[in-house]
Amino acid sequence: MNENQIVVCRCEEITLGEIKGTVERFQCSSREVKLRTRAGMGPCGGRTCRGTIDKLVEQLGGPAVSDEVSLSYRPPVRPVSFGVLGGGTK
């Protein structure tokens, strides 16, 4: 399987090839990979891919996770009806 077919972040559909290319080009940390590619910024907030991204960056020569500020988790997005937003009934 081609590294451009291996999806690391399912929410944002970021592939192994995109992450690898970003780390090699910019020599960046996990946090920078997140900001440059949106990996870990989908509805799950990085709960499914954060560990994988951290390990990939470290294996590709980026800084170890312990050397940087770790990525934060975000609560999942929940749908809200227009009635709730407009002050109507649920």
C-alpha positions as a printed NumPy array, in Angstrom:
array([[  0.   ,   0.   ,   0.   ],
       [  1.238,   3.456,  -0.944],
       [  1.915,   5.898,   1.917],
       [ -0.423,   8.362,   0.195],
       [ -3.221,   5.822,   0.664],
       [ -2.64 ,   5.244,   4.381],
       [ -4.923,   7.619,   6.278],
       [ -3.575,   8.647,   9.676],
       [ -6.206,  11.247,  10.601],
       [ -9.617,   9.93 ,   9.579],
       [-11.524,  13.098,  10.46 ],
       [ -9.447,  15.375,   8.205],
       [ -8.339,  12.599,   5.794],
       [ -4.623,  13.337,   6.264],
       [ -2.345,  10.635,   4.887],
       [  0.975,   9.269,   6.053],
       [  2.579,  10.819,   2.966],
       [  1.306,  14.302,   3.853],
       [  2.608,  14.041,   7.416],
       [  5.932,  12.59 ,   6.289],
       [  6.372,  15.317,   3.658],
       [  5.543,  18.055,   6.153],
       [  8.024,  16.784,   8.756],
       [ 10.79 ,  16.337,   6.176],
       [ 10.217,  19.737,   4.578],
       [  9.807,  21.847,   7.73 ],
       [ 11.53 ,  19.698,  10.41 ],
       [  8.519,  20.372,  12.589],
       [  7.062,  19.095,  15.821],
       [  3.745,  17.316,  16.31 ],
       [  2.086,  20.622,  17.096],
       [  3.397,  22.171,  13.885],
       [  2.249,  19.14 ,  11.878],
       [ -1.203,  19.666,  13.36 ],
       [ -1.236,  23.335,  12.396],
       [  0.185,  22.784,   8.894],
       [ -1.951,  19.772,   7.902],
       [ -5.014,  19.947,  10.222],
       [ -4.245,  16.4  ,  11.409],
       [ -5.87 ,  16.015,  14.816],
       [ -8.177,  18.998,  14.352],
       [-11.309,  17.15 ,  13.242],
       [-14.432,  16.336,  15.254],
       [-12.621,  13.793,  17.455],
       [-10.086,  16.428,  18.508],
       [ -7.123,  14.111,  17.955],
       [ -8.324,  11.303,  20.178],
       [ -7.782,   8.685,  17.457],
       [ -4.625,   9.929,  15.733],
       [ -2.647,  12.023,  18.196],
       [ -0.459,   9.182,  19.469],
       [  0.278,   8.008,  15.942],
       [  1.234,  11.511,  14.823],
       [  3.522,  11.936,  17.846],
       [  5.308,   8.65 ,  17.089],
       [  5.605,   9.405,  13.366],
       [  7.154,  12.817,  13.988],
       [  9.639,  11.34 ,  16.448],
       [ 10.586,   8.499,  14.025],
       [ 11.048,  10.974,  11.171],
       [ 13.561,  13.044,  13.137],
       [ 11.284,  15.664,  14.658],
       [ 11.494,  16.628,  18.319],
       [ 10.333,  14.104,  20.904],
       [  6.937,  14.796,  22.436],
       [  8.537,  15.278,  25.859],
       [ 10.596,  18.17 ,  24.402],
       [  7.575,  20.191,  23.299],
       [  4.218,  21.302,  24.545],
       [  1.926,  18.369,  23.923],
       [ -1.161,  18.635,  21.774],
       [ -4.366,  19.223,  23.672],
       [ -7.551,  17.26 ,  23.336],
       [-10.716,  19.065,  22.357],
       [-14.2  ,  17.921,  23.289],
       [-16.131,  16.37 ,  20.418],
       [-18.504,  18.552,  18.441],
       [-22.163,  17.96 ,  19.219],
       [-25.032,  18.894,  16.915],
       [-27.382,  21.648,  18.097],
       [-30.799,  22.266,  16.595],
       [-31.802,  25.659,  15.255],
       [-34.627,  25.757,  17.809],
       [-32.105,  25.676,  20.654],
       [-29.967,  28.367,  19.028],
       [-32.967,  30.613,  18.324],
       [-34.442,  30.237,  21.802],
       [-37.386,  28.108,  20.62 ],
       [-38.305,  24.659,  21.82 ],
       [-35.995,  21.685,  21.518]])
